[in-house]
């Protein structure tokens, strides 16, 4: 996660490795996915009540995700806390962070990044 934190510190808004990890956890990359009893939509399972209408296009969803994760990072000053906040609070958020981090590390081990 240090690489992602450095990317954030240097103002690089596109975080493809983290986005890949979260999209795989949230929806298995399905841009049309609907979850949380209809409250969450898209590859990143964004809730419109928190972040606005979810775009239909993959590019739109990526841009929205980038905006969300940057906003959360700016609020929490920590990628770990930002990733947890993306999912909520408490034990569920802690478990979510562990799963996302494992996906990121798995890509690193496989040489994807």
Secondary structure, 3 states (H helix, E strand, C coil): CHHHHHHHHCCCCCCHHHHHHHHHHHHCCCCCCEEHHHCEECCCCEEHHHHCCCCCCHHHHHHHHHHHHHHHHHHHCCHHHHHHHHHCCHHHHHHHHHHHHHHHHHHHHCCCC
